């Protein structure tokens, strides 16, 4: 009895809040948040009108307050429920599952509570209209509610089979996982959705209650991209990562597990490590920052201004207090006045370079460090002594535009890579050029390229076979002898074992074969790739990949799960009405026939 009184009070307060307030839900400040009936002409019923009527009917049934009954009949008369011969509410195939879930449940109650035959006839119109819209959607609860109210409906067996199929595809593990079905070639896509409902184990689930969601939906819960990574040279088990929101994450076990770190700094664009585990650097749009406490406290580095946003930072391998700060328009080097004065005084190393319209810079962490600049496609190099040596042109004029990539091979100090995006005669692809002498010359001569493609043409081969196709997001060379060149692309990780001449897909292990970034951090033999499915790591030079357990689809690195109330509602309704028999309930899953 006590529990009943509590339920009566809760229902009375919940429905009465809007029923006795002109159908309005207000915020604390009194402003209107929601109108229960939504946008309406005041005379044509829609699904929200049905929800409101059902809520009033249930509130009267539970609480006994006659005011709910009065409001119910006022709504019935205002919208003329008894006069309609066809439900006028607008519905759209393969859409509207949220409202449908509410209304199917309300109709289940209304058919039990209503005694007026004219109103029941109207609710039958609503039921049939709703079913006509959702009969192909394989929403188990919808099917079971409809068949419980229309036991002799045509297509009954098909509806039962499809409802059971969906329940049998229900995963036990209900943690939200990234889903990107839109890139699959085995799914036919119609109007941005799957042509047919997806099984539950492939579907991006609803965030609250499954029957509010759609099994036609293709994508959801994708991970934020990783835009920067760094590994401590002193302890390679300490790994840092930055996501696209500028949040920093730290792993203390080589990238197996992660926690959020350094929250006090705000949104950063990159991280870099010093020679010791406790030293950490980061860049924001407004400057460079340094931490001597592994990110617990930060101080600003007084890098000269007016040279653009921070792009990267490299610490001298032999001199802890010498730092190279790279911005959009310059390279700055800190003067070594000891640890206490680290980063207080700077010199700009790029002032003697010629002017350019497009430029970008890189610094190798070698002994000694080498500075590189690409100015309008021509490379310049320096040891930091103020003198720059002009090298070769790293592009192909008129046939492609240089991309902002300059990759330094840590295994061979003089080996450099850059990329040109080629658009020619309807073809688009990326060509990686290589220099084996520090940028003095490149393998970009047109006769060599011409002979490569004309040979394919004469053989009738695919001109883009083994090329680096798709949108390019990053390049990296893993540490170690004989390591391949890796590229992060819209087609996944691509791998070249001949210096960028020929490429193949290397996405084995990636749940979603799209790579938004690739990293080969200094002093680490592990390479990483950021994907819509989370961060992955490889210990064999990018040939195979394994999840690094950094999946950023909620706040921080929190893995969330949704319960299975939707499953229980549908399953027990089916058992109650004998839609699922005892034999089916106990059947060995290995014998299930999942073809529809």
KOLPAFI-686441 format. One record per residue (C-alpha): residue in three letters; x, y, z. Coordinates in steps of 0.1 Angstrom, whole numbers, padded with zeros to 4 digits, always signed. Layout:
# KOLPAFI-686441
ALAXYZ ...
# end
This chain:
# KOLPAFI-686441
UNK+0000+0000+0000 UNK+0028+0024+0009 UNK+0044+0017-0025 UNK+0011+0023-0043 UNK+0007+0057-0025 UNK+0042+0067-0036 UNK+0035+0058-0072 UNK+0001+0076-0071 UNK+0019+0107-0058 UNK+0047+0106-0083 UNK+0023+0101-0113 UNK+0000+0129-0100 UNK+0029+0153-0097 UNK+0045+0144-0130 UNK+0014+0147-0151 UNK-0003+0174-0131 UNK+0027+0197-0135 UNK+0017+0203-0172 UNK-0019+0192-0172 UNK-0029+0219-0147 UNK-0005+0245-0163 UNK-0020+0249-0198 UNK+0002+0221-0211 UNK+0034+0240-0204 UNK+0066+0229-0189 UNK+0086+0259-0175 UNK+0121+0265-0164 UNK+0131+0277-0129 UNK+0130+0313-0141 UNK+0094+0309-0154 UNK+0102+0308-0191 UNK+0086+0282-0212 UNK+0108+0251-0219 UNK+0083+0229-0237 UNK+0047+0228-0248 UNK+0033+0193-0243 UNK+0012+0195-0275 UNK+0040+0210-0296 UNK+0030+0231-0327 UNK-0006+0224-0334 UNK-0036+0240-0351 UNK-0057+0231-0320 UNK-0080+0208-0339 UNK-0060+0182-0358 UNK-0047+0153-0337 UNK-0010+0142-0340 UNK+0012+0118-0321 UNK+0019+0143-0294 UNK-0018+0148-0289 UNK-0022+0110-0284 UNK+0007+0110-0259 UNK-0010+0138-0239 UNK-0044+0121-0239 UNK-0028+0088-0228 UNK-0009+0105-0200 UNK-0041+0121-0187 UNK-0060+0088-0189 UNK-0033+0069-0170 UNK-0030+0096-0144 UNK-0067+0095-0137 UNK-0066+0057-0136 UNK-0037+0057-0111 UNK-0045+0087-0089 UNK-0083+0089-0091 UNK-0081+0127-0094 UNK-0111+0136-0116 UNK-0094+0167-0129 UNK-0073+0144-0151 UNK-0104+0129-0165 UNK-0119+0163-0172 UNK-0087+0174-0190 UNK-0087+0141-0210 UNK-0123+0146-0223 UNK-0116+0183-0230 UNK-0087+0172-0252 UNK-0108+0145-0269 UNK-0135+0170-0277 UNK-0111+0197-0288 UNK-0094+0175-0313 UNK-0125+0156-0323 UNK-0112+0121-0318 UNK-0145+0105-0324 UNK-0151+0121-0359 UNK-0119+0109-0376 UNK-0122+0081-0401 UNK-0084+0081-0408 UNK-0056+0092-0384 UNK-0044+0126-0398 UNK-0011+0126-0381 UNK+0019+0128-0404 UNK+0044+0099-0404 UNK+0074+0092-0425 UNK+0088+0058-0434 UNK+0120+0048-0416 UNK+0117+0079-0393 UNK+0100+0089-0361 UNK+0110+0060-0339 UNK+0112+0082-0307 UNK+0076+0093-0309 UNK+0065+0059-0321 UNK+0080+0042-0291 UNK+0060+0065-0268 UNK+0027+0060-0287 UNK+0029+0022-0290 UNK+0033+0020-0253 UNK+0005+0045-0247 UNK-0018+0026-0270 UNK-0011-0006-0251 UNK-0024+0011-0220 UNK-0053+0029-0237 UNK-0067-0003-0251 UNK-0069-0016-0215 UNK-0083+0015-0199 UNK-0107+0030-0224 UNK-0143+0018-0225 UNK-0158+0042-0251 UNK-0161+0023-0283 UNK-0159+0054-0305 UNK-0126+0063-0289 UNK-0113+0028-0291 UNK-0121+0029-0329 UNK-0101+0061-0332 UNK-0071+0046-0313 UNK-0073+0016-0337 UNK-0068+0041-0365 UNK-0037+0055-0347 UNK-0024+0020-0341 UNK-0028+0009-0378 UNK-0013+0042-0391 UNK+0017+0037-0368 UNK+0022+0001-0378 UNK+0019+0009-0415 UNK+0048+0033-0410 UNK+0070+0010-0389 UNK+0061-0026-0400 UNK+0094-0030-0418 UNK+0117-0016-0391 UNK+0123-0048-0371 UNK+0117-0029-0338 UNK+0108-0059-0316 UNK+0087-0039-0291 UNK+0066-0023-0319 UNK+0059-0057-0334 UNK+0049-0073-0302 UNK+0026-0044-0291 UNK+0009-0043-0324 UNK+0004-0081-0326 UNK-0009-0082-0290 UNK-0036-0057-0301 UNK-0041-0070-0336 UNK-0035-0108-0332 UNK-0049-0117-0366 UNK-0030-0090-0385 UNK-0017-0100-0420 UNK+0021-0106-0420 UNK+0020-0118-0384 UNK+0047-0145-0389 UNK+0070-0122-0407 UNK+0066-0096-0379 UNK+0073-0123-0352 UNK+0104-0136-0371 UNK+0119-0101-0375 UNK+0112-0092-0339 UNK+0130-0124-0327 UNK+0159-0117-0351 UNK+0165-0083-0335 UNK+0164-0097-0300 UNK+0188-0125-0310 UNK+0212-0100-0324 UNK+0213-0081-0290 UNK+0249-0079-0276 UNK+0255-0088-0239 UNK+0282-0062-0237 UNK+0263-0029-0239 UNK+0292-0005-0237 UNK+0289+0022-0265 UNK+0313+0014-0293 UNK+0321+0036-0324 UNK+0302+0026-0355 UNK+0309+0037-0390 UNK+0287+0015-0412 UNK+0285+0042-0439 UNK+0319+0032-0453 UNK+0309-0005-0458 UNK+0304-0017-0493 UNK+0281-0046-0483 UNK+0253-0022-0470 UNK+0231-0004-0495 UNK+0225+0031-0484 UNK+0193+0050-0491 UNK+0188+0086-0481 UNK+0218+0084-0457 UNK+0205+0053-0439 UNK+0208+0016-0443 UNK+0182+0002-0468 UNK+0174-0026-0442 UNK+0175-0025-0404 UNK+0209-0035-0390 UNK+0214-0062-0364 UNK+0219-0048-0329 UNK+0255-0058-0327 UNK+0263-0035-0358 UNK+0239-0007-0349 UNK+0249+0026-0332 UNK+0224+0023-0303 UNK+0201+0049-0288 UNK+0217+0066-0258 UNK+0187+0059-0235 UNK+0162+0033-0246 UNK+0168+0012-0277 UNK+0133+0014-0292 UNK+0136+0052-0294 UNK+0164+0047-0318 UNK+0165+0035-0354 UNK+0181+0003-0367 UNK+0185+0021-0400 UNK+0210+0045-0385 UNK+0245+0039-0398 UNK+0270+0058-0377 UNK+0274+0069-0341 UNK+0296+0072-0310 UNK+0328+0079-0331 UNK+0359+0087-0312 UNK+0375+0121-0312 UNK+0407+0122-0333 UNK+0442+0122-0317 UNK+0462+0152-0330 UNK+0495+0149-0311 UNK+0515+0123-0292 UNK+0548+0122-0273 UNK+0568+0096-0255 UNK+0593+0102-0226 UNK+0629+0094-0237 UNK+0637+0085-0201 UNK+0608+0061-0197 UNK+0590+0050-0229 UNK+0562+0036-0208 UNK+0551+0072-0203 UNK+0530+0083-0233 UNK+0511+0115-0239 UNK+0483+0121-0263 UNK+0461+0152-0273 UNK+0427+0149-0288 UNK+0409+0172-0312 UNK+0393+0190-0282 UNK+0427+0199-0270 UNK+0426+0176-0239 UNK+0457+0158-0227 UNK+0458+0121-0218 UNK+0486+0101-0202 UNK+0495+0065-0201 UNK+0520+0050-0176 UNK+0521+0015-0192 UNK+0531+0021-0228 UNK+0497+0030-0241 UNK+0476+0002-0227 UNK+0455+0023-0204 UNK+0449+0061-0202 UNK+0438+0088-0178 UNK+0431+0125-0184 UNK+0459+0148-0173 UNK+0470+0184-0172 UNK+0435+0198-0172 UNK+0446+0231-0158 UNK+0462+0241-0191 UNK+0430+0243-0212 UNK+0429+0235-0249 UNK+0462+0226-0264 UNK+0473+0218-0300 UNK+0503+0196-0293 UNK+0525+0181-0266 UNK+0562+0174-0266 UNK+0585+0158-0240 UNK+0618+0169-0227 UNK+0647+0146-0219 UNK+0633+0137-0186 UNK+0599+0122-0177 UNK+0589+0151-0156 UNK+0595+0177-0183 UNK+0566+0183-0206 UNK+0558+0210-0232 UNK+0526+0220-0249 UNK+0514+0245-0274 UNK+0482+0266-0274 UNK+0470+0291-0299 UNK+0483+0318-0276 UNK+0518+0304-0269 UNK+0541+0277-0256 UNK+0540+0262-0221 UNK+0564+0242-0199 UNK+0558+0219-0170 UNK+0585+0205-0147 UNK+0560+0184-0129 UNK+0547+0161-0156 UNK+0518+0184-0163 UNK+0507+0192-0127 UNK+0517+0229-0130 UNK+0526+0250-0160 UNK+0545+0282-0169 UNK+0545+0302-0201 UNK+0576+0301-0223 UNK+0585+0337-0234 UNK+0589+0328-0270 UNK+0591+0359-0293 UNK+0557+0369-0306 UNK+0544+0380-0340 UNK+0555+0348-0358 UNK+0522+0329-0358 UNK+0507+0301-0338 UNK+0528+0274-0321 UNK+0532+0243-0344 UNK+0557+0221-0326 UNK+0586+0220-0301 UNK+0618+0199-0300 UNK+0643+0196-0271 UNK+0680+0192-0279 UNK+0691+0157-0272 UNK+0723+0167-0254 UNK+0713+0200-0238 UNK+0681+0198-0217 UNK+0677+0236-0216 UNK+0680+0242-0253 UNK+0645+0241-0269 UNK+0635+0247-0305 UNK+0600+0263-0307 UNK+0584+0261-0341 UNK+0557+0285-0351 UNK+0538+0291-0383 UNK+0564+0315-0396 UNK+0597+0309-0377 UNK+0619+0286-0356 UNK+0631+0300-0323 UNK+0658+0286-0301 UNK+0662+0291-0263 UNK+0696+0302-0250 UNK+0711+0279-0223 UNK+0714+0299-0191 UNK+0707+0269-0169 UNK+0676+0251-0158 UNK+0662+0279-0138 UNK+0664+0303-0168 UNK+0653+0278-0194 UNK+0631+0294-0220 UNK+0637+0330-0207 UNK+0658+0342-0236 UNK+0654+0332-0273 UNK+0670+0337-0307 UNK+0651+0335-0340 UNK+0669+0312-0365 UNK+0649+0318-0396 UNK+0653+0356-0401 UNK+0679+0351-0429 UNK+0656+0329-0450 UNK+0643+0345-0482 UNK+0606+0356-0483 UNK+0580+0331-0494 UNK+0542+0328-0498 UNK+0540+0293-0484 UNK+0564+0278-0459 UNK+0566+0253-0431 UNK+0594+0242-0408 UNK+0608+0211-0391 UNK+0635+0203-0366 UNK+0652+0168-0363 UNK+0661+0156-0329 UNK+0695+0145-0340 UNK+0731+0151-0329 UNK+0734+0179-0339 UNK+0698+0189-0345 UNK+0690+0199-0381 UNK+0666+0226-0391 UNK+0646+0224-0423 UNK+0624+0249-0441 UNK+0603+0244-0472 UNK+0597+0277-0489 UNK+0574+0276-0519 UNK+0585+0240-0525 UNK+0622+0245-0522 UNK+0640+0231-0491 UNK+0665+0248-0470 UNK+0686+0233-0442 UNK+0707+0246-0413 UNK+0726+0233-0383 UNK+0714+0263-0363 UNK+0745+0284-0369 UNK+0726+0311-0387 UNK+0734+0299-0422 UNK+0709+0282-0444 UNK+0718+0260-0473 UNK+0695+0259-0503 UNK+0685+0224-0515 UNK+0664+0210-0543 UNK+0628+0217-0553 UNK+0605+0191-0536 UNK+0575+0193-0559 UNK+0564+0190-0595 UNK+0554+0224-0610 UNK+0520+0227-0627 UNK+0510+0191-0620 UNK+0505+0191-0582 UNK+0506+0212-0551 UNK+0529+0205-0521 UNK+0512+0193-0489 UNK+0524+0205-0455 UNK+0544+0173-0447 UNK+0581+0171-0441 UNK+0589+0138-0425 UNK+0624+0131-0411 UNK+0636+0095-0409 UNK+0652+0090-0375 UNK+0669+0058-0387 UNK+0688+0077-0414 UNK+0694+0114-0405 UNK+0697+0126-0442 UNK+0665+0108-0454 UNK+0636+0132-0459 UNK+0601+0127-0473 UNK+0576+0153-0486 UNK+0542+0149-0504 UNK+0526+0165-0535 UNK+0489+0162-0542 UNK+0484+0155-0579 UNK+0452+0163-0598 UNK+0455+0154-0635 UNK+0430+0143-0661 UNK+0404+0134-0635 UNK+0428+0115-0614 UNK+0437+0125-0578 UNK+0465+0109-0557 UNK+0494+0117-0536 UNK+0531+0113-0546 UNK+0557+0110-0519 UNK+0591+0123-0529 UNK+0623+0113-0512 UNK+0657+0129-0506 UNK+0686+0108-0494 UNK+0710+0137-0490 UNK+0693+0160-0466 UNK+0671+0178-0492 UNK+0699+0186-0517 UNK+0680+0167-0544 UNK+0648+0147-0547 UNK+0635+0118-0568 UNK+0609+0140-0585 UNK+0622+0143-0621 UNK+0593+0142-0645 UNK+0608+0116-0670 UNK+0610+0090-0642 UNK+0574+0097-0632 UNK+0562+0097-0669 UNK+0578+0063-0676 UNK+0562+0049-0645 UNK+0527+0058-0656 UNK+0530+0053-0693 UNK+0542+0017-0686 UNK+0510+0011-0667 UNK+0489+0027-0695 UNK+0505+0006-0722 UNK+0498-0026-0702 UNK+0462-0016-0696 UNK+0468-0016-0659 UNK+0451+0006-0633 UNK+0470+0039-0633 UNK+0464+0043-0596 UNK+0475+0007-0586 UNK+0498+0008-0556 UNK+0495+0046-0554 UNK+0489+0066-0522 UNK+0452+0075-0528 UNK+0426+0092-0507 UNK+0428+0121-0483 UNK+0462+0122-0466 UNK+0463+0131-0429 UNK+0499+0122-0418 UNK+0532+0104-0425 UNK+0555+0086-0401 UNK+0585+0064-0401 UNK+0588+0039-0372 UNK+0621+0037-0353 UNK+0642+0007-0362 UNK+0662-0008-0391 UNK+0643-0014-0423 UNK+0610+0001-0411 UNK+0584+0011-0437 UNK+0569+0044-0444 UNK+0533+0048-0430 UNK+0506+0071-0442 UNK+0473+0079-0424 UNK+0446+0082-0451 UNK+0408+0081-0455 UNK+0413+0045-0467 UNK+0431+0035-0435 UNK+0468+0030-0428 UNK+0489+0026-0460 UNK+0524+0012-0459 UNK+0553+0015-0483 UNK+0584-0007-0480 UNK+0603+0010-0509 UNK+0605+0046-0498 UNK+0571+0057-0510 UNK+0571+0042-0545 UNK+0544+0016-0539 UNK+0517+0015-0513 UNK+0493-0011-0498 UNK+0466-0010-0472 UNK+0478-0021-0438 UNK+0447-0018-0416 UNK+0447-0053-0400 UNK+0432-0049-0366 UNK+0415-0016-0371 UNK+0378-0018-0362 UNK+0371+0012-0385 UNK+0396+0014-0414 UNK+0401+0051-0415 UNK+0432+0067-0401 UNK+0431+0104-0391 UNK+0466+0105-0378 UNK+0498+0084-0374 UNK+0526+0089-0350 UNK+0561+0074-0345 UNK+0571+0092-0313 UNK+0608+0098-0306 UNK+0627+0070-0288 UNK+0597+0046-0291 UNK+0595+0016-0313 UNK+0557+0016-0310 UNK+0537+0035-0336 UNK+0502+0048-0331 UNK+0472+0057-0353 UNK+0442+0078-0344 UNK+0410+0064-0360 UNK+0372+0071-0356 UNK+0373+0038-0336 UNK+0399+0051-0311 UNK+0436+0050-0308 UNK+0455+0019-0320 UNK+0491+0009-0315 UNK+0515-0013-0335 UNK+0547-0030-0324 UNK+0556-0045-0358 UNK+0560-0013-0378 UNK+0524-0008-0387 UNK+0517-0043-0402 UNK+0491-0051-0375 UNK+0472-0030-0350 UNK+0457-0034-0316 UNK+0434-0011-0297 UNK+0452+0012-0272 UNK+0420+0016-0252 UNK+0417+0053-0258 UNK+0382+0057-0272 UNK+0370+0093-0268 UNK+0333+0093-0276 UNK+0322+0108-0242 UNK+0337+0132-0217 UNK+0373+0122-0211 UNK+0382+0085-0216 UNK+0350+0073-0199 UNK+0335+0041-0213 UNK+0297+0043-0209 UNK+0272+0016-0212 UNK+0234+0016-0217 UNK+0212-0010-0200 UNK+0190-0036-0216 UNK+0156-0024-0204 UNK+0144-0023-0240 UNK+0153-0060-0244 UNK+0136-0069-0212 UNK+0104-0050-0221 UNK+0102-0067-0255 UNK+0112-0102-0244 UNK+0088-0104-0215 UNK+0059-0090-0235 UNK+0067-0117-0261 UNK+0068-0144-0235 UNK+0035-0132-0219 UNK+0017-0133-0253 UNK+0035-0166-0263 UNK+0052-0148-0292 UNK+0084-0164-0280 UNK+0078-0200-0269 UNK+0096-0218-0241 UNK+0113-0239-0268 UNK+0126-0208-0286 UNK+0137-0192-0253 UNK+0158-0222-0244 UNK+0172-0229-0279 UNK+0210-0232-0282 UNK+0222-0199-0299 UNK+0245-0220-0322 UNK+0213-0233-0339 UNK+0197-0199-0345 UNK+0190-0190-0381 UNK+0199-0153-0384 UNK+0191-0149-0421 UNK+0160-0129-0428 
# end
